[in-house]
Amino acid sequence: DDLVRHLADGRRGERLRHGVHVALLGPPNAGKSTVLNMIAGREAAIVSATEGTTRDIVEVHLDLGGVPVILADTAGLRDADDEVEVKGVARARSRAAEVDLKVVILDRLSWPSVPAAVRTVMDGNCLLVVNKIDLAPFDAATVGPDGVAVLPLSAKTGEGMETLLDHLAAAARSLADTSAGPLLTRSRHRSALEEAKAALDRALIHWDLEGPEVTAEDLRLAITTIGRITGRVDVEDLLDVIFADFCIGK
């Protein structure tokens, strides 16, 4: 039961170690790159009035609420004709399918219309931001598609940026929650616990079918596998890990 609870942690430990992945998504010229630069505090992405400027994924590494975050700017989602932009849009869609959180940014002047290309990446795991509220009044109580809360923002003046950062920090802390106790921070540890659980599952079956001898072997395998995490391993096992995980010179 303890192993099952550890394995059902939603990979929070790996997020805490490697970073929570967040993607800025939306149509061209919605202000995604400007938002990225404002959050990063530097010119990490090129900003231009020309649509389709962002072709590849631009990443910045941040600390939000004490949690490491990898924030990615992506190409504007639309039906593109340019070969390079088509590849950029494909990468944006691929990143949207992988990230822990999506921040969908829309243009105030086109609101409440949501382009079909953008709607396809929206789900319950996203924050909806309406940018450029400096161009037209906006009701802060506005609700988006499917009842999603809308965060008004002006990337030009900074209005609403603090609220957006608060929401991002809260989401990051939730995704990497440490209140449940020790977390699995390495994929190697997760694999070891999965092997140990499988061995214990076999032990429960073999106790009724095969008797104590086979069950004892299952228990030995479970203990050995857990020992890879706790440190109860021999020198050869340790050397295998060192040479597999680190670059060792002569």
MARROLO-626947 format. One line per field, with one value per residue: residue in one letter; x, y, z of N, C-alpha, C, O in turn. Coordinates in steps of 0.1 Angstrom, whole numbers, plus 5000, padded with zeros to 4 digits. Each point is the difference from the previous one (the first is absolute). Layout:
% MARROLO-626947
code <- (A/...)
nX <- (X/...)
nY <- (Y/...)
nZ <- (Z/...)
caX <- (X/...)
caY <- (Y/...)
caZ <- (Z/...)
cX <- (X/...)
cY <- (Y/...)
cZ <- (Z/...)
oX <- (X/...)
oY <- (Y/...)
oZ <- (Z/...)
END
This chain:
% MARROLO-626947
code <- (D/D/L/V/R/H/L/A/D/G/R/R/G/E/R/L/R/H/G/V/H/V/A/L/L/G/P/P/N/A/G/K/S/T/V/L/N/M/I/A/G/R/E/A/A/I/V/S/A/T/E/G/T/T/R/D/I/V/E/V/H/L/D/L/G/G/V/P/V/I/L/A/D/T/A/G/L/R/D/A/D/D/E/V/E/V/K/G/V/A/R/A/R/S/R/A/A/E/V/D/L/K/V/V/I/L/D/R/L/S/W/P/S/V/P/A/A/V/R/T/V/M/D/G/N/C/L/L/V/V/N/K/I/D/L/A/P/F/D/A/A/T/V/G/P/D/G/V/A/V/L/P/L/S/A/K/T/G/E/G/M/E/T/L/L/D/H/L/A/A/A/A/R/S/L/A/D/T/S/A/G/P/L/L/T/R/S/R/H/R/S/A/L/E/E/A/K/A/A/L/D/R/A/L/I/H/W/D/L/E/G/P/E/V/T/A/E/D/L/R/L/A/I/T/T/I/G/R/I/T/G/R/V/D/V/E/D/L/L/D/V/I/F/A/D/F/C/I/G/K)
nX <- (5008/5015/5003/4984/5001/5014/4993/4990/5022/4993/5010/4988/5001/4987/4978/4995/4998/4982/4985/4993/4990/5012/4978/5017/4979/5002/4982/4999/5022/5004/5018/4995/5003/4981/4983/5002/4997/4978/4991/5003/4984/4990/5018/4983/4983/5002/5006/4981/5004/5022/4982/4994/4995/4981/5023/5015/5008/4985/5021/4983/5021/4982/4999/4989/5002/5018/4987/5013/5008/4988/5011/4980/5018/4979/5005/5002/4985/5011/4982/5016/5008/5002/5014/5010/4989/5002/5020/5001/4990/5012/5015/4992/4996/5017/5006/4989/5009/5015/4993/5014/5012/4977/5016/4979/5014/4986/4992/5012/5018/5014/5008/4994/5005/4988/5020/4991/5011/4987/4983/5009/5007/4981/5010/4995/5011/4981/5018/4982/5013/4991/5010/5018/5005/5021/4997/5000/4983/5006/4984/5005/4981/5013/4981/5017/5013/4979/4993/5008/5011/4989/5017/4988/5001/5014/4999/4981/4979/4994/4988/4999/5015/4995/4985/5007/5011/4985/4991/5012/5000/4982/5000/5012/4992/4985/5008/5005/4978/5005/4981/5002/5013/5010/5016/4984/5020/4997/5007/5021/4999/4997/5018/5013/4994/5006/5022/5006/4994/5014/5018/4997/5002/5021/5011/4992/5011/5019/4995/4989/5013/5011/4988/5003/4999/4982/4987/5007/4995/4979/4997/5007/4986/4983/5004/5001/4980/4989/5007/4987/4982/4993/5002/4979/5018/4998/5020/4998/4990/5013/5013/4989/4996/5016/5005/4986/5006/5018/5003/5003/5009/5014)
nY <- (4988/4990/4978/4987/4997/4984/4978/4999/4998/4983/4983/4996/4978/4986/4999/4987/4979/4990/4996/5019/4982/5018/4996/5011/5001/4993/5014/4997/5003/4979/4996/4985/5006/5010/4987/4991/5013/5001/4983/5000/5013/4988/5009/4992/5015/4988/5021/4989/5019/4996/5000/4990/5017/4999/4997/5013/4980/5015/4992/4998/5006/4988/5021/4980/5020/5010/5010/4981/5019/4983/5020/4991/5009/5006/4982/5019/5000/4987/5007/4987/5020/5018/4998/5019/5014/4995/5005/5021/5003/4994/5015/5016/4995/5001/5021/5008/4990/5016/5019/5011/5015/5001/5009/4998/5002/5013/4999/5016/5005/4985/5012/4979/5015/4981/5011/4999/5016/5019/5005/5001/5021/5008/5007/4979/4992/5011/5011/5008/5000/5015/4993/5011/4993/4998/4979/4986/5015/5000/4987/5013/5012/5012/4994/4987/4997/4994/5020/4998/4993/5019/4993/5014/5004/5008/4987/5009/4995/4981/5013/4999/5016/5019/5012/5013/5020/5017/5010/5016/5020/5013/5011/5019/5018/5011/5014/5019/4994/5017/5010/4995/5018/4984/5014/4993/4997/4979/5006/5010/5021/5017/5006/5014/5022/5010/5006/5019/5019/5006/5011/5021/5014/5005/5017/5020/5007/5010/5020/5012/5015/5018/5016/4990/4978/4990/4990/4980/4983/4991/4985/4978/4988/4990/4982/4981/4991/4989/4978/4993/4993/4980/4989/4992/5013/4985/4991/4978/4992/4998/4982/4982/4999/4992/4978/4992/5001/4986/5022/4980/5015/5005)
nZ <- (5000/5015/4998/5009/5022/5006/4999/5020/4996/4986/5010/5019/5006/4988/5007/5017/4993/4991/5016/5010/4992/4994/4995/4989/5008/4979/5001/4978/5005/5006/4988/4985/4979/4992/4992/4980/4982/4995/4988/4978/4992/4985/4991/5012/5002/4981/5003/4994/4989/4997/4986/5019/5013/5013/5000/5012/5005/5008/5003/5015/5006/5007/5009/5000/5010/4991/4984/5001/4990/4991/5000/4995/4990/4998/4987/4987/5017/4985/4988/5008/4994/5015/4983/4995/4987/4978/4990/4991/4980/4982/4993/4986/4978/4987/4993/4981/4982/4996/4989/5013/4988/4999/4987/5006/4982/5013/4979/5011/4988/5009/5017/5006/4984/4997/4997/4979/4987/5002/4987/4980/5001/4991/5019/5008/4982/5005/4992/5010/4982/5014/4980/5009/5021/4994/4992/5018/5000/5022/4991/5018/4998/4987/4989/5008/4982/4995/4993/4980/5019/5003/4988/5013/4978/5014/4982/4992/5006/4990/4987/5022/4996/5010/4989/4983/5005/5004/4982/4990/5010/4996/4981/4999/5010/4987/4984/5012/4996/5014/4993/4978/5001/5013/4991/4986/5009/5008/4980/5004/5007/4984/4988/5011/5000/4982/4999/5010/4989/4984/5007/5005/4981/4992/5010/4994/4982/4999/5008/4985/4987/5007/5009/5020/4994/4992/5016/5008/4986/5002/5017/4995/4988/5011/5012/4989/4995/5016/4999/4984/5011/5007/4980/5002/4998/4984/5007/5001/5018/5018/5001/5007/5022/5013/4999/5016/5022/5002/5000/4992/5014/4982)
caX <- (4992/5009/5006/4990/4998/5012/5000/4988/5003/4998/5014/5003/5014/5008/4998/5007/5014/5003/4992/4986/5000/4989/5001/4991/4993/4990/5002/5010/4999/4992/5009/5007/5014/5001/4997/5012/5011/4997/5001/5015/5007/5010/4996/5003/4994/4999/4986/4998/4986/4998/4995/5008/5015/5005/4999/5005/4996/5010/4998/5007/4999/4996/4996/4987/4995/5009/5000/5006/4990/5005/4989/5003/4993/4998/4995/4986/4992/4991/5003/5011/5004/5014/5005/5006/4990/4992/5007/4999/4987/5000/5008/4992/4990/5007/5004/4987/4995/5009/5002/4992/4990/5000/4995/4994/4999/4992/5000/4988/4992/4992/4992/5001/5002/5012/5002/4999/5013/5004/4991/5004/5010/4994/4993/4999/5013/5005/4996/4996/5004/4996/5010/4997/4988/5003/4994/4985/4996/4997/4994/5008/4992/4997/5003/5003/4993/4999/5000/5014/5003/5008/5009/5003/5014/5006/5014/5006/5000/5003/4988/4996/5011/5002/4989/5003/5011/4995/4993/5010/5007/4991/4999/5013/5001/4990/5005/5012/4997/5009/4993/4997/5011/5012/4996/5009/5006/5008/4993/5006/4993/4987/5001/5004/4988/4991/5005/4997/4986/4997/5005/4991/4988/5002/5001/4986/4994/5008/4998/4989/5001/5013/5005/5009/5013/4999/4996/5012/5008/4994/5003/5014/5001/4994/5009/5011/4996/4999/5013/5006/4997/5005/5014/5005/5004/5014/5008/4998/4987/5003/5008/4991/4993/5009/5004/4988/4994/5010/5011/5012/5013/5010)
caY <- (5012/5012/5001/5005/5014/5007/5000/5007/5014/5009/5004/5013/5001/5003/5014/5008/4998/5004/5012/4999/5005/5008/5005/5011/4996/5009/5004/5010/5014/5002/5005/4989/5003/5011/4995/4992/5009/5007/4991/4996/5012/5002/4998/4986/4997/5011/5006/5007/5001/4991/4988/4988/5003/4989/4988/4989/5001/5007/4997/5007/4992/5010/4995/5006/4995/4990/4988/5002/5000/5002/5007/4999/5008/4991/5006/5002/4989/5003/4992/5008/4996/4999/4987/5001/5003/4987/4992/5006/4997/4986/4999/5006/4990/4989/5004/5001/4987/4995/5008/4999/5010/5009/5013/5004/5014/5004/5014/5006/5005/4989/4993/4987/4990/4991/4993/4985/4994/5001/4993/4986/4997/5004/4990/5005/5003/5013/5013/5008/5014/5010/5010/5013/5007/5014/5005/5001/4996/4986/4996/4990/4988/4993/4986/4995/4988/4989/5006/5002/5014/5008/5010/5011/5004/5009/4998/5012/5008/4992/4998/4987/4991/4995/4990/4988/4993/4993/4988/4990/4995/4991/4988/4993/4994/4989/4989/4994/5000/4992/4998/4986/4993/4998/4998/4994/5011/4995/4990/4987/4996/4995/4987/4991/4997/4993/4987/4995/4997/4988/4989/4998/4994/4986/4993/4997/4989/4988/4995/4991/4990/4993/4998/5010/5001/5009/5013/5006/5006/5013/5010/5004/5009/5013/5006/5004/5011/5011/5004/5009/5014/5003/4999/4987/4994/4997/5009/4999/5007/5014/5004/5000/5012/5011/5001/5002/5013/5011/5000/4997/5001/4990)
caZ <- (5000/5000/4987/4991/5003/4995/4986/4995/5004/4989/4996/5006/5003/4988/4997/5009/4997/4987/4997/4995/4986/4996/4986/4995/4988/4995/4985/4998/5004/5012/5010/5007/5002/5009/5014/5004/5003/5012/5011/5001/5003/4989/4987/4996/4988/4991/4999/4988/4995/4989/5005/4998/5003/5008/4992/5008/5014/5008/5014/5011/5013/5010/5013/5003/5012/5005/4992/4987/4989/4987/4992/4986/4990/4988/4988/5000/4995/4988/4989/4993/4987/4999/5004/5013/5010/5002/5009/5013/5006/5004/5013/5010/5004/5007/5013/5008/5005/5010/5012/5013/5000/4989/5001/4987/4999/4989/4997/5004/4988/4993/5010/5006/4991/5002/4988/5001/5002/5015/5008/5000/5010/5013/5008/5014/5005/4994/5004/4989/5001/4989/5000/4994/5005/4999/4987/5001/5014/5001/5013/5006/5004/4988/5001/4987/4996/5010/5013/5004/5004/4991/5007/4991/5000/4990/5000/4997/5012/5012/5008/5001/5000/5013/5002/4992/5007/5012/4996/4996/5011/5007/4992/5001/5013/5000/4992/5006/5015/5009/5013/5002/5005/4990/4987/4991/4992/4988/4993/5004/5013/4997/4994/5010/5008/4991/5001/5013/5001/4992/5008/5011/4995/4997/5012/5005/4991/5002/5014/4999/4990/5000/5013/5005/4993/4989/5006/5006/4989/4996/5010/4998/4988/5004/5009/4992/4992/5009/5004/4990/5004/5014/5002/5003/4987/5000/4992/4985/4997/5001/4988/4989/5001/4998/4986/4991/5002/5001/4990/5008/4992/5004)
cX <- (5009/5006/4989/4997/5012/4999/4988/5002/4998/5013/5003/5015/5008/4998/5008/5015/5004/4993/4986/5000/4988/5002/4991/4995/4990/5003/5011/4997/4991/5008/5008/5015/5002/4998/5012/5011/4997/5002/5015/5008/5012/4995/5003/4994/4999/4985/4999/4985/4997/4995/5009/5015/5006/4999/5004/4995/5011/4997/5007/4998/4998/4998/4987/4995/5009/5000/5006/4990/5007/4989/5004/4991/4999/4995/4985/4992/4991/5003/5010/5003/5015/5005/5006/4990/4991/5007/5000/4987/4999/5007/4992/4989/5006/5003/4987/4996/5009/5001/4991/4989/5001/4994/4996/4998/4992/5001/4987/4991/4992/4991/4985/5003/5013/5002/5000/5013/5004/4991/5004/5010/4995/4993/5000/5013/5006/4995/4997/5003/4996/5010/4995/4988/5002/4993/4985/4997/4997/4995/5008/4992/4996/5004/5002/4992/5001/5002/5014/5002/5009/5008/5003/5014/5003/5016/5008/5002/5004/4987/4995/5011/5002/4990/5004/5012/4995/4993/5010/5007/4992/4998/5012/5001/4990/5006/5012/4998/5009/4993/4997/5011/5011/4994/5010/5005/5007/4992/5006/4993/4986/5000/5003/4987/4990/5004/4997/4985/4996/5005/4991/4987/5001/5001/4986/4994/5007/4998/4989/5003/5013/5006/5011/5013/5000/4996/5012/5009/4993/5003/5014/5002/4994/5010/5013/4998/4999/5014/5008/4997/5005/5015/5006/5003/5015/5008/4997/4987/5003/5008/4991/4992/5008/5004/4988/4995/5010/5010/5013/5013/5010/5007)
cY <- (5013/5002/5006/5015/5009/5001/5008/5015/5010/5006/5014/5001/5003/5014/5009/5000/5007/5013/4997/5006/5007/5005/5012/4996/5010/5003/5009/5014/5002/5005/4990/5003/5012/4996/4992/5009/5007/4991/4997/5012/5003/4997/4986/4996/5012/5004/5008/5001/4991/4986/4988/5002/4988/4987/4988/5002/5007/4997/5009/4992/5010/4993/5008/4994/4989/4987/5003/4999/5002/5006/5000/5009/4991/5008/5002/4989/5005/4991/5008/4994/4999/4987/5001/5003/4988/4991/5006/4998/4986/4998/5006/4990/4988/5004/5001/4987/4994/5008/4997/5010/5009/5014/5005/5015/5004/5016/5007/5005/4989/4992/5004/4989/4992/4992/4984/4993/5001/4992/4985/4996/5004/4989/5005/5003/5012/5012/5008/5015/5008/5012/5013/5007/5015/5006/5001/4996/4985/4997/4989/4988/4991/4985/4995/4987/4989/5005/5003/5015/5007/5010/5011/5005/5010/4998/5013/5009/4993/4998/4985/4990/4994/4989/4987/4993/4993/4987/4989/4994/4990/4987/4991/4993/4988/4988/4994/5000/4991/4996/4986/4992/4998/4997/4993/5010/4995/4988/4986/4995/4995/4986/4989/4996/4992/4985/4993/4996/4988/4988/4996/4995/4985/4991/4997/4989/4987/4994/4989/4989/4992/4997/5010/5001/5011/5014/5007/5006/5013/5011/5005/5010/5014/5007/5005/5012/5013/5005/5008/5015/5003/4999/4987/4992/4997/5009/5000/5007/5015/5005/5000/5013/5012/5001/5002/5015/5012/4998/4999/5001/4989/5005)
cZ <- (5000/4986/4990/5002/4994/4985/4994/5004/4989/4995/5005/5003/4988/4995/5009/4997/4986/4995/4995/4986/4997/4986/4998/4987/4996/4985/4999/5004/5012/5012/5008/5003/5010/5014/5005/5005/5014/5012/5003/5004/4991/4987/4995/4987/4991/4999/4987/4997/4989/5005/4996/5002/5007/4992/5008/5014/5008/5015/5009/5013/5011/5014/5004/5013/5006/4992/4987/4989/4987/4991/4986/4991/4987/4988/5000/4993/4989/4989/4991/4987/4999/5006/5014/5011/5002/5010/5014/5007/5004/5013/5012/5005/5008/5014/5009/5005/5011/5013/5012/5000/4988/5003/4987/5000/4988/4999/5004/4989/4993/5010/4999/4990/5003/4987/5002/5003/5014/5008/5001/5011/5014/5007/5014/5006/4994/5007/4988/5002/4988/5001/4992/5005/5001/4987/5001/5014/5001/5014/5006/5005/4988/5001/4986/4996/5011/5014/5006/5004/4990/5008/4990/5002/4990/5001/4997/5013/5012/5008/4999/5001/5014/5003/4992/5007/5012/4996/4995/5012/5008/4993/5001/5013/5001/4993/5006/5015/5008/5013/5003/5005/4990/4986/4992/4990/4988/4994/5004/5013/4997/4994/5011/5008/4992/5000/5013/5002/4993/5007/5011/4995/4997/5013/5006/4992/5003/5014/5000/4990/5001/5014/5004/4992/4989/5005/5005/4989/4996/5010/5000/4989/5004/5009/4993/4991/5008/5004/4990/5003/5014/5002/5003/4987/5001/4991/4985/4996/5000/4988/4988/4999/4996/4985/4990/5001/4999/4989/5008/4991/5005/5013)
oX <- (4996/5001/5004/4999/4998/5003/5000/4990/5003/5001/5007/5006/5010/5010/5006/5007/5010/5004/4998/5005/4989/5011/4988/5008/4995/5009/5006/4988/4994/4995/5005/5004/5010/5007/5004/5006/5009/5005/5004/5011/5009/4989/5010/5006/4998/4992/5009/4992/4988/5007/5007/5008/5011/4988/4994/4995/5012/4989/5011/4989/5008/4999/5000/4997/4995/5007/4997/4992/5009/4990/5011/4988/5009/4995/4993/5004/4991/5010/4997/4997/5006/4996/4998/5001/4996/4994/4999/4999/4994/4996/5000/4998/4994/4999/5000/4994/4997/5004/4990/4990/5011/4991/5008/4993/5004/5004/4989/4988/4991/4993/4997/4998/5011/4992/5004/5000/5008/5004/4997/5001/5007/4993/5002/5000/5012/4990/5007/4995/5002/4999/4990/4992/4991/4999/4994/5006/4996/5005/5001/5006/4992/5010/4993/4991/5010/5004/5002/4995/5009/4996/5007/5006/4995/5006/5012/5011/5004/5001/4999/4998/5003/5003/4998/4999/5005/5002/4999/5003/5005/5000/5000/5004/5004/4998/5003/5009/5001/5007/4998/4999/4999/4991/5012/4993/5005/4994/4992/4998/4996/4992/4995/4998/4993/4992/4996/4997/4992/4993/4998/4993/4991/4995/4999/4992/4994/5002/5000/4995/5000/5008/5003/5006/5008/5005/5002/5006/5008/5002/5003/5007/5006/5002/5004/5008/5004/5002/5009/5007/5006/5005/5012/4993/5007/4993/5000/5000/4994/4997/5002/4999/4996/4999/5002/4995/4995/5003/5004/5000/4997/5009)
oY <- (5009/5012/5008/5007/5011/5011/5004/5007/5012/5010/5008/5011/5008/5006/5010/5010/5007/5007/4990/5011/4995/5004/5000/4999/5008/4995/5005/5004/5011/5005/5003/4998/5000/5004/5001/4998/5003/5004/4999/4999/5007/4995/4998/4992/5011/4992/5009/4991/4998/4995/5000/4993/4996/4996/4989/5011/4996/5003/5005/4994/5010/4987/5012/4988/4991/4990/5010/4990/5009/4993/5005/4999/4994/5012/4992/4996/5008/4993/5009/4988/4991/4996/4991/4994/4997/4994/4993/4997/4997/4992/4995/4998/4995/4992/4997/4999/4990/4994/4994/4997/5002/5001/5003/5005/4996/5006/4995/4999/5003/4992/5011/4988/5006/4992/4995/4990/4991/4994/4994/4989/4997/4992/5012/5005/5000/5000/4999/5006/4996/5008/4999/5006/5007/5012/5007/4991/4994/5006/4989/4989/4991/4997/5004/4996/4999/4993/5002/5009/4994/5007/4998/5000/5001/5005/5001/5006/5005/4993/4995/4988/4988/4990/4989/4987/4989/4990/4989/4988/4990/4990/4988/4989/4990/4988/4988/5003/4988/4994/4996/4988/5007/4992/5000/5006/5008/4993/4990/4988/4990/4992/4989/4989/4992/4991/4989/4990/4992/4989/4989/4991/4992/4989/4989/4992/4990/4988/4990/4988/4988/4991/5009/5011/5009/5010/5013/5011/5009/5011/5012/5010/5010/5012/5011/5010/5010/5012/5007/5009/5011/5005/4998/4991/5006/5008/5010/5007/5007/5010/5009/5006/5009/5011/5004/5005/5011/4989/5009/4993/4994/4993)
oZ <- (4993/4995/4992/4991/4995/4994/4989/5003/5002/4993/4993/4998/5001/4995/4996/5002/4999/4991/4993/4998/5002/4997/5005/4990/5008/4994/5009/5000/5002/5010/5011/5011/5007/5010/5011/5010/5007/5011/5011/5006/5003/4998/4993/4993/5006/4999/4998/5004/4997/5009/4990/4995/4997/4997/4998/5004/4999/5004/4997/5002/5001/5001/5001/5000/5007/5004/4994/5000/4999/4997/4996/5002/4996/5002/5007/4989/5003/5001/4993/4997/4992/5011/5008/5010/5012/5009/5010/5012/5011/5008/5011/5012/5009/5009/5012/5011/5006/5010/4998/5006/4995/5008/4991/5009/4989/5010/4997/5001/4993/4996/4996/5003/5003/4996/5010/5007/5005/5010/5010/5004/5010/4994/5002/5011/4995/5007/4990/5010/4989/5010/4993/4992/5003/4999/4992/5006/4990/5010/4994/5002/5002/5006/4990/5007/5007/5009/5011/4992/4995/5008/4990/5011/4989/5009/5002/5002/5010/5010/4989/5002/5001/5006/5005/5000/5003/5007/5003/5000/5005/5006/5001/5001/5007/5004/4997/5008/4996/5009/5012/5001/4989/4999/5003/4992/4991/5007/5000/5002/5006/5003/4999/5004/5005/5000/5001/5006/5004/4999/5003/5007/5002/5001/5005/5006/5002/5001/5007/5002/4997/5001/4992/5000/4999/4994/4999/5002/4997/4996/5002/5001/4996/4998/5002/4999/4996/5003/5004/4996/5002/5010/5001/4996/5008/4993/4994/4990/4992/4995/4991/4989/4993/4995/4989/4990/4998/4996/5007/4990/5010/5005)
END
